[in-house]
Amino acid sequence: MPATELTVESGPDQAATADGPGGVGADVRRRLHPPMPSDRLVSWLVTAGIAAIAATLRLIGLGFPKTKIFDEIYYATDAHHLLQHGVEWDDKTNSGSFIAHPPLGKWIIGLGEQIFGYNAIGWRITSVVAGVIAVVLVIRLGRRMFRSTLLGAVAGLLMTLDGMAFVSSRVGLLDIFLMLFVLAGFACAVMDREQTRRRWLAFLDDGGDPEHGRPRHGIPWWRLSGAALLGCGMAVKWSALWYIVLFVVLIYVWEAHTRRTAGARHPWRDALLDEFGWLLASLAIFTVVYVASWAGWFANDHSWDRHWLRDHNHPEPPLIGSLYNLFQYHRDILAFHTGLTTKHDYQSWPMQWLTLGRPVAYYYDGNGLCAASQCSAEILLLGTPVLWWAFIPALVAVTWWSIAKRDWRGWFVLLTSAAGILPWVYYEFSDHRTMFYFYALPSEPFLVLAVTMALGMIMGGPRARPERRLGGALVAGGFVALVALCFLYFYPIYVGETITYSQWYARMWLGNKWI
């Protein structure tokens, strides 16, 4: 499993001259399509092994506690009502209820309830599946970005052993599905980038002139798939919107840089003219997928605000009237979110998230039996501290590398990490709205990739001195081992294991901030 070379793929662009088929320069060829590792079969065996570890950890004791914890009381219940009525339901009024988030995440929870029943396993099992798929995607995305099965495996292990991802994979809440769809959407964006660059390389190899021509257009299936997945993310929680904006911007920037690398005379103009239609198609897919997630609302006459126009003595034409009613519903949801300033014991601000300033207690019971007179059992949404406290120095290192080397991978992980955190800073100061640590979950896979990239920088590439490679491998291996030990230490408060109060308190490293 070769280590990453972390070569400069997006530095000063050069025209296609000399050295290869069609006169393609070796440097341009490397920029357009650096070779992948040759250990494809081994990489899938490694992926399967890490996924099996992730699945086993997440399935053990999944049914505890048997009762609904934290916001499961809303989402697991809404999922049950969706199965019964096709829409979130208020049993007291026997009509649709007002909800704060779109339906897709609750439909996914409902799928588990449909298969396993309306019980703790039922409303949590799809979270397990989503969490394990996310681990697989991080491995494959890390391998493709860094051209290293080893670093892909490191990223997957870090994701497997992170407390935030772990706990989120074992509760019936929405954020794990939002994270999965965002991660999958950007994995598709990376695949689209590679597909485009391979097409341009083939064009150059065939003797094409980048100043006066371009490869024949094909359907960008990866891009359209990414758009659909991000539309699904938006249909889970609206915070996917920032990632949709970033997706469109990245696709355009990557297309322009590909043309510049290939030698096009007007790369930015050409990229806009060539790709504008496909970007519009992507936006249409976002919209269609999102609106389709409300199918149950459209189908039920008793849905909340389903006939807002009629109820307010306005004409309600077919289709347009229904869409306007949905728009009105969305205005009410937006007003609810922007006006959400009620104080909560576990609220936190974005600047606290990377430092673990205020984790969220999903469950606590002090009445269990243990080897002492005072016991504690808690499920605490807390990232593995060794890993999370490495995120900020890793981001600093990746920022330096990205500026110095003009490496697209660094900018990718920086922007995708920021998209899940920085927009909330605005709401902190503008609305002072209530926010929680789990809002950072969509950023976590990309923060893990930032740490992985920093470890790859320490290890160096195959051309690095053997001493550096060995030392870097020891540092990387030692860091993963520390994360694993830290995860094991905090494991009891990730799963609600009953321990003595002194053992529980010993894990409250930041004192009252974690209590």
C-alpha positions as CSV (number, residue, x, y, z in Angstrom):
1,M,0.0,0.0,0.0
2,P,2.1,2.9,-1.2
3,A,2.1,6.2,0.6
4,T,0.9,9.3,-1.0
5,E,3.2,11.4,-3.1
6,L,1.2,14.5,-2.4
7,T,2.5,15.8,-5.7
8,V,1.4,19.2,-7.0
9,E,-1.5,18.5,-9.4
10,S,-2.8,22.1,-9.6
11,G,0.2,24.3,-9.6
12,P,1.3,26.7,-12.4
13,D,-0.5,25.3,-15.5
14,Q,1.4,24.5,-18.6
15,A,0.4,23.9,-22.1
16,A,0.5,20.4,-23.6
17,T,4.0,20.2,-25.2
18,A,6.4,17.3,-25.9
19,D,7.1,14.0,-24.2
20,G,4.0,11.9,-24.8
21,P,1.4,10.7,-27.2
22,G,-0.1,13.6,-29.1
23,G,2.8,15.8,-27.8
24,V,1.4,15.8,-24.3
25,G,4.0,16.9,-21.8
26,A,4.8,14.6,-18.9
27,D,4.0,17.3,-16.3
28,V,0.6,18.0,-18.0
29,R,-0.1,14.3,-18.1
30,R,0.6,13.9,-14.4
31,R,-1.6,16.9,-13.6
32,L,-4.5,15.7,-15.7
33,H,-4.4,12.1,-14.5
34,P,-1.8,11.0,-11.9
35,P,-1.6,7.2,-11.7
36,M,-3.7,5.3,-9.2
37,P,-2.2,2.7,-6.9
38,S,-2.1,-0.8,-8.5
39,D,-3.4,-2.6,-5.5
40,R,-7.1,-2.5,-6.4
41,L,-8.0,-5.9,-4.9
42,V,-6.0,-5.3,-1.8
43,S,-7.6,-1.9,-1.4
44,W,-11.1,-3.4,-1.4
45,L,-10.1,-6.1,1.1
46,V,-8.8,-3.4,3.4
47,T,-12.0,-1.4,2.9
48,A,-14.1,-4.4,3.7
49,G,-12.1,-5.2,6.8
50,I,-12.4,-1.6,8.2
51,A,-16.1,-1.5,7.3
52,A,-16.6,-4.8,9.2
53,I,-14.9,-3.2,12.3
54,A,-17.1,-0.1,12.0
55,A,-20.3,-2.2,11.6
56,T,-19.4,-4.5,14.6
57,L,-18.7,-1.6,16.9
58,R,-21.9,0.2,15.9
59,L,-24.2,-2.8,16.2
60,I,-23.1,-4.0,19.7
61,G,-25.7,-3.0,22.2
62,L,-27.6,-1.0,19.6
63,G,-30.9,-1.6,21.4
64,F,-29.9,0.1,24.6
65,P,-31.6,2.1,25.9
66,K,-34.9,0.7,24.7
67,T,-36.6,4.1,25.2
68,K,-36.3,7.1,22.9
69,I,-33.4,9.4,23.8
70,F,-32.9,13.1,23.0
71,D,-34.6,14.0,19.7
72,E,-35.5,10.4,18.9
73,I,-38.7,11.4,20.7
74,Y,-39.5,13.6,17.6
75,Y,-37.8,11.8,14.7
76,A,-38.6,8.2,15.5
77,T,-42.2,9.2,16.2
78,D,-42.4,11.2,13.0
79,A,-41.0,8.2,11.1
80,H,-43.7,6.0,12.6
81,H,-46.4,8.5,11.6
82,L,-45.0,8.7,8.0
83,L,-45.4,5.0,7.7
84,Q,-49.0,5.2,8.9
85,H,-50.2,8.4,7.2
86,G,-47.5,9.4,4.7
87,V,-47.0,12.6,6.6
88,E,-46.0,13.7,10.1
89,W,-49.1,13.5,12.2
90,D,-50.6,15.0,15.4
91,D,-52.7,12.3,17.1
92,K,-54.5,14.9,19.2
93,T,-55.9,16.8,16.3
94,N,-55.9,13.9,13.9
95,S,-54.2,15.9,11.2
96,G,-50.8,16.8,9.9
97,S,-48.4,18.4,12.4
98,F,-45.9,21.2,11.9
99,I,-42.3,20.0,11.4
100,A,-39.0,21.8,11.5
101,H,-37.1,19.6,9.0
102,P,-37.9,18.0,5.6
103,P,-39.1,14.4,5.5
104,L,-36.4,12.4,3.9
105,G,-34.3,11.6,7.0
106,K,-37.5,10.5,8.8
107,W,-38.5,8.3,5.9
108,I,-35.1,6.6,6.1
109,I,-35.6,6.0,9.9
110,G,-39.0,4.7,9.0
111,L,-37.5,2.2,6.7
112,G,-35.7,0.6,9.7
113,E,-39.0,0.7,11.6
114,Q,-40.8,-1.0,8.8
115,I,-38.2,-3.9,8.7
116,F,-37.4,-4.3,12.4
117,G,-40.5,-2.9,14.1
118,Y,-41.3,0.3,16.1
119,N,-38.5,-0.3,18.6
120,A,-35.0,0.9,19.4
121,I,-33.4,-1.3,16.8
122,G,-35.9,-0.2,14.2
123,W,-35.4,3.5,14.6
124,R,-31.6,3.2,14.9
125,I,-30.5,0.6,12.4
126,T,-30.5,2.8,9.3
127,S,-28.2,5.2,11.2
128,V,-25.8,2.3,11.6
129,V,-26.0,1.6,7.8
130,A,-25.4,5.2,7.0
131,G,-22.4,5.4,9.4
132,V,-20.7,2.4,7.9
133,I,-21.3,3.6,4.3
134,A,-19.7,6.9,5.3
135,V,-16.6,5.0,6.5
136,V,-16.4,3.2,3.2
137,L,-16.7,6.4,1.3
138,V,-14.0,8.1,3.3
139,I,-11.6,5.2,2.6
140,R,-12.3,5.2,-1.1
141,L,-12.3,9.0,-1.4
142,G,-9.0,9.2,0.6
143,R,-7.4,6.6,-1.6
144,R,-8.4,8.4,-4.8
145,M,-7.4,11.9,-3.6
146,F,-4.1,10.9,-2.1
147,R,-3.3,8.0,-4.5
148,S,-2.6,5.8,-1.5
149,T,-4.4,2.8,-0.1
150,L,-2.5,3.3,3.1
151,L,-3.8,6.9,3.6
152,G,-7.3,5.8,2.6
153,A,-7.2,3.2,5.3
154,V,-5.9,5.7,7.8
155,A,-8.9,8.0,7.0
156,G,-11.3,5.1,7.4
157,L,-9.9,4.0,10.7
158,L,-10.0,7.6,12.1
159,M,-13.7,7.8,11.0
160,T,-14.4,4.5,12.5
161,L,-12.9,5.5,15.9
162,D,-14.3,8.9,16.2
163,G,-16.8,9.3,19.0
164,M,-19.0,11.8,17.2
165,A,-19.5,9.7,14.1
166,F,-19.8,6.6,16.3
167,V,-22.6,8.0,18.6
168,S,-24.4,9.6,15.6
169,S,-24.4,6.1,13.9
170,R,-26.2,4.6,16.9
171,V,-29.1,7.0,17.4
172,G,-32.3,7.7,15.4
173,L,-31.5,11.3,14.5
174,L,-31.1,13.1,11.2
175,D,-27.6,14.4,11.1
176,I,-25.9,11.1,10.1
177,F,-28.0,11.0,6.9
178,L,-27.2,14.7,6.2
179,M,-23.5,13.9,6.6
180,L,-23.7,10.8,4.4
181,F,-25.4,12.6,1.5
182,V,-23.0,15.5,1.6
183,L,-20.0,13.2,1.7
184,A,-21.4,11.1,-1.2
185,G,-22.2,14.2,-3.2
186,F,-18.7,15.5,-3.0
187,A,-17.2,12.1,-3.7
188,C,-19.2,12.2,-6.9
189,A,-17.8,15.7,-7.6
190,V,-14.2,14.4,-7.2
191,M,-15.1,11.5,-9.6
192,D,-16.6,14.1,-12.1
193,R,-13.3,16.0,-11.9
194,E,-11.3,12.9,-12.7
195,Q,-13.6,12.0,-15.6
196,T,-13.3,15.4,-17.1
197,R,-9.6,15.4,-16.9
198,R,-9.3,11.9,-18.4
199,R,-11.5,13.1,-21.3
200,W,-9.2,16.1,-21.9
201,L,-6.1,13.9,-21.7
202,A,-7.6,11.5,-24.3
203,F,-8.4,14.5,-26.5
204,L,-4.8,15.7,-26.3
205,D,-3.4,12.2,-26.9
206,D,-5.5,12.1,-30.1
207,G,-3.8,15.3,-31.3
208,G,-6.6,17.7,-30.3
209,D,-5.8,21.4,-30.3
210,P,-6.9,22.9,-26.9
211,E,-6.8,26.4,-28.2
212,H,-9.5,25.8,-30.9
213,G,-11.3,22.6,-29.8
214,R,-12.4,20.5,-26.9
215,P,-13.4,16.9,-26.2
216,R,-16.7,15.7,-27.3
217,H,-19.3,16.3,-24.6
218,G,-20.6,13.3,-22.7
219,I,-23.2,13.1,-20.0
220,P,-21.5,14.0,-16.7
221,W,-23.2,11.2,-14.8
222,W,-21.0,11.6,-11.7
223,R,-21.9,15.3,-11.5
224,L,-25.6,14.7,-11.9
225,S,-25.4,11.9,-9.3
226,G,-23.7,14.3,-6.9
227,A,-26.5,16.8,-7.5
228,A,-29.1,14.2,-6.7
229,L,-27.3,13.2,-3.5
230,L,-27.0,16.8,-2.3
231,G,-30.6,17.3,-3.1
232,C,-31.2,14.3,-0.8
233,G,-29.1,16.1,1.8
234,M,-31.2,19.2,1.5
235,A,-34.3,17.0,1.9
236,V,-32.9,15.9,5.3
237,K,-31.8,19.3,6.6
238,W,-31.6,22.7,5.0
239,S,-27.9,23.1,6.1
240,A,-27.0,21.2,3.0
241,L,-27.6,24.4,1.1
242,W,-24.1,25.7,1.7
243,Y,-22.7,22.5,0.3
244,I,-24.9,22.8,-2.8
245,V,-23.5,26.3,-3.4
246,L,-19.9,25.0,-2.9
247,F,-20.6,22.0,-5.2
248,V,-21.5,24.3,-8.1
249,V,-18.6,26.6,-7.5
250,L,-16.1,23.7,-7.3
251,I,-17.4,22.1,-10.5
252,Y,-16.9,25.4,-12.4
253,V,-13.5,26.1,-11.0
254,W,-12.3,22.6,-11.6
255,E,-13.5,22.7,-15.2
256,A,-11.7,26.0,-15.8
257,H,-8.5,24.7,-14.3
258,T,-8.7,21.5,-16.4
259,R,-8.9,23.6,-19.6
260,R,-6.0,25.8,-18.3
261,T,-3.9,22.8,-17.6
262,A,-4.7,21.4,-21.1
263,G,-3.6,24.7,-22.7
264,A,-6.9,26.4,-23.6
265,R,-6.6,30.1,-24.4
266,H,-9.7,31.2,-22.5
267,P,-10.3,28.5,-19.8
268,W,-12.7,30.5,-17.6
269,R,-14.9,31.7,-20.4
270,D,-14.9,28.3,-22.1
271,A,-15.7,26.5,-18.9
272,L,-18.7,28.8,-18.4
273,L,-20.0,28.4,-21.9
274,D,-19.4,24.6,-22.1
275,E,-20.7,23.7,-18.6
276,F,-23.5,26.3,-18.0
277,G,-26.2,24.0,-19.3
278,W,-25.0,21.1,-17.1
279,L,-24.8,23.3,-14.1
280,L,-28.3,24.4,-14.7
281,A,-29.3,20.7,-15.0
282,S,-27.6,20.1,-11.7
283,L,-29.6,22.9,-10.0
284,A,-32.8,21.4,-11.6
285,I,-31.9,18.0,-10.1
286,F,-31.3,19.5,-6.7
287,T,-34.8,21.1,-6.9
288,V,-36.6,18.1,-8.2
289,V,-35.2,15.7,-5.7
290,Y,-36.0,18.1,-2.8
291,V,-39.6,18.7,-3.9
292,A,-40.1,14.9,-4.5
293,S,-39.1,14.3,-0.9
294,W,-42.4,16.0,0.0
295,A,-44.5,13.5,-1.9
296,G,-46.3,12.4,1.2
297,W,-47.2,16.0,2.0
298,F,-48.6,16.5,-1.4
299,A,-50.6,13.3,-1.3
300,N,-52.4,13.9,2.0
301,D,-55.1,16.6,2.2
302,H,-54.7,16.8,6.0
303,S,-51.0,17.8,5.8
304,W,-50.0,20.9,7.6
305,D,-50.7,24.0,5.4
306,R,-51.6,21.6,2.5
307,H,-54.4,24.0,1.4
308,W,-53.1,27.3,2.8
309,L,-54.5,29.2,-0.2
310,R,-57.9,27.7,0.2
311,D,-57.9,28.2,4.0
312,H,-57.1,31.9,3.5
313,N,-59.9,32.3,0.9
314,H,-57.7,32.4,-2.2
315,P,-58.0,30.5,-5.4
316,E,-55.9,27.3,-5.4
317,P,-55.1,26.2,-9.0
318,P,-53.8,22.7,-9.5
319,L,-50.0,22.1,-9.2
320,I,-49.1,25.8,-8.9
321,G,-51.4,26.2,-5.9
322,S,-49.9,23.2,-4.2
323,L,-46.3,24.5,-4.8
324,Y,-47.3,27.9,-3.4
325,N,-48.8,26.2,-0.3
326,L,-45.5,24.4,0.1
327,F,-43.6,27.6,-0.3
328,Q,-45.8,29.2,2.4
329,Y,-45.0,26.2,4.7
330,H,-41.4,26.8,4.1
331,R,-41.7,30.4,5.1
332,D,-43.1,29.3,8.4
333,I,-40.3,26.7,8.9
334,L,-37.7,29.4,8.1
335,A,-39.3,31.7,10.6
336,F,-39.2,29.0,13.2
337,H,-35.5,28.3,12.7
338,T,-34.4,32.0,12.6
339,G,-36.4,32.6,15.7
340,L,-35.1,29.7,17.6
341,T,-33.3,31.4,20.5
342,T,-34.5,29.4,23.5
343,K,-31.7,28.6,25.8
344,H,-30.7,25.0,26.1
345,D,-28.3,23.3,28.5
346,Y,-26.3,21.7,25.7
347,Q,-26.3,24.5,23.2
348,S,-22.9,25.7,21.9
349,W,-21.4,28.2,19.4
350,P,-19.5,27.3,16.2
351,M,-16.2,28.4,17.6
352,Q,-16.5,25.8,20.4
353,W,-17.1,22.8,18.1
354,L,-13.5,22.0,17.0
355,T,-12.3,22.3,20.6
356,L,-15.1,20.2,22.0
357,G,-16.3,23.1,24.1
358,R,-19.8,21.7,24.7
359,P,-20.7,18.2,23.8
360,V,-24.4,17.0,23.9
361,A,-25.7,14.5,26.5
362,Y,-28.2,12.2,24.7
363,Y,-28.9,10.0,27.7
364,Y,-28.0,9.9,31.4
365,D,-29.0,7.6,34.2
366,G,-27.6,7.6,37.7
367,N,-29.7,4.8,39.1
368,G,-27.9,1.7,37.7
369,L,-25.9,-0.9,39.6
370,C,-22.1,-0.8,39.7
371,A,-19.2,-1.5,42.1
372,A,-19.8,1.7,44.0
373,S,-22.6,3.5,45.8
374,Q,-22.9,6.1,43.1
375,C,-23.1,5.1,39.4
376,S,-23.5,6.8,36.1
377,A,-24.5,5.7,32.6
378,E,-24.3,8.3,29.8
379,I,-24.4,8.5,26.0
380,L,-22.4,11.7,25.3
381,L,-22.0,13.1,21.8
382,L,-18.3,13.8,22.0
383,G,-15.7,13.5,19.3
384,T,-12.6,11.5,20.2
385,P,-10.6,14.2,21.8
386,V,-7.1,13.2,20.4
387,L,-8.6,13.3,16.9
388,W,-10.7,16.5,17.3
389,W,-7.9,18.4,19.0
390,A,-5.7,17.5,16.0
391,F,-8.1,19.1,13.5
392,I,-7.0,22.7,14.0
393,P,-3.2,22.1,13.6
394,A,-4.0,19.8,10.6
395,L,-6.0,22.6,9.0
396,V,-3.2,25.0,9.5
397,A,-0.7,22.6,7.9
398,V,-3.1,21.9,5.0
399,T,-3.6,25.6,4.5
400,W,0.2,26.2,4.3
401,W,0.5,23.3,1.8
402,S,-2.3,24.4,-0.3
403,I,-0.9,27.9,-0.6
404,A,2.7,26.8,-1.2
405,K,1.9,23.9,-3.5
406,R,-1.4,25.0,-5.1
407,D,-2.8,21.6,-4.4
408,W,-6.5,21.2,-5.2
409,R,-6.8,18.5,-2.5
410,G,-5.9,20.9,0.3
411,W,-8.4,23.5,-0.9
412,F,-11.0,20.8,-1.3
413,V,-10.8,19.7,2.3
414,L,-10.5,23.2,3.6
415,L,-13.6,24.4,1.8
416,T,-15.7,21.4,2.6
417,S,-14.7,21.5,6.2
418,A,-15.6,25.2,6.4
419,A,-19.0,24.8,4.6
420,G,-20.4,22.9,7.6
421,I,-19.2,25.3,10.3
422,L,-18.5,28.9,9.1
423,P,-22.1,29.7,7.9
424,W,-23.3,29.1,11.5
425,V,-21.0,31.8,12.7
426,Y,-23.3,34.3,10.9
427,Y,-26.3,33.0,12.7
428,E,-24.4,33.1,16.0
429,F,-24.0,36.9,15.7
430,S,-27.1,37.8,13.6
431,D,-29.8,35.8,15.3
432,H,-28.1,34.4,18.4
433,R,-30.0,31.3,17.5
434,T,-29.7,28.1,19.5
435,M,-27.1,25.7,18.0
436,F,-25.6,22.4,18.9
437,Y,-22.3,20.6,18.4
438,F,-23.9,18.0,16.1
439,Y,-24.3,20.7,13.5
440,A,-20.6,20.1,12.7
441,L,-21.2,16.5,11.7
442,P,-21.3,17.1,7.9
443,S,-17.8,18.6,8.2
444,E,-16.3,15.7,10.0
445,P,-15.3,13.4,7.1
446,F,-13.5,16.3,5.5
447,L,-11.8,17.3,8.7
448,V,-10.6,13.6,9.0
449,L,-9.3,13.9,5.4
450,A,-7.4,17.1,6.5
451,V,-5.7,15.1,9.3
452,T,-5.0,12.3,6.9
453,M,-3.4,14.7,4.4
454,A,-1.3,16.2,7.1
455,L,0.0,12.7,8.1
456,G,0.7,12.1,4.4
457,M,2.8,15.3,4.4
458,I,4.8,14.0,7.3
459,M,5.3,10.6,5.7
460,G,6.4,12.0,2.3
461,G,6.1,10.2,-1.0
462,P,7.9,7.2,-2.5
463,R,10.8,9.5,-3.5
464,A,11.4,10.7,0.1
465,R,14.4,9.5,2.0
466,P,13.8,6.1,3.7
467,E,14.5,7.6,7.1
468,R,11.7,10.2,6.6
469,R,9.3,7.5,5.3
470,L,10.0,5.3,8.3
471,G,9.7,8.2,10.8
472,G,6.6,9.5,9.2
473,A,5.0,6.0,9.2
474,L,5.8,5.7,12.9
475,V,4.2,9.1,13.6
476,A,1.1,8.2,11.6
477,G,0.8,4.8,13.1
478,G,1.3,6.2,16.6
479,F,-1.4,8.8,16.0
480,V,-3.9,6.3,14.9
481,A,-3.0,4.1,17.9
482,L,-3.5,7.1,20.3
483,V,-6.9,7.8,18.7
484,A,-7.9,4.1,19.2
485,L,-6.8,4.1,22.8
486,C,-8.7,7.4,23.4
487,F,-11.8,6.0,21.8
488,L,-11.6,2.9,24.0
489,Y,-11.2,5.0,27.1
490,F,-14.3,7.0,26.3
491,Y,-16.3,4.0,24.9
492,P,-18.4,3.6,28.1
493,I,-19.8,7.1,27.8
494,Y,-20.5,6.6,24.1
495,V,-22.7,3.6,24.7
496,G,-24.3,4.3,28.0
497,E,-22.4,1.6,30.0
498,T,-23.0,1.8,33.7
499,I,-19.8,2.7,35.5
500,T,-18.9,4.2,38.9
501,Y,-19.4,7.9,39.3
502,S,-15.7,8.4,39.8
503,Q,-14.9,6.6,36.5
504,W,-17.5,8.7,34.7
505,Y,-16.2,12.0,36.2
506,A,-12.6,11.1,35.3
507,R,-13.7,11.2,31.7
508,M,-15.1,14.8,32.0
509,W,-11.7,16.2,31.0
510,L,-13.1,19.8,30.6
511,G,-15.1,19.7,33.8
512,N,-18.5,21.4,33.8
513,K,-18.2,22.1,30.0
514,W,-18.7,18.4,29.4
515,I,-21.3,17.8,32.2
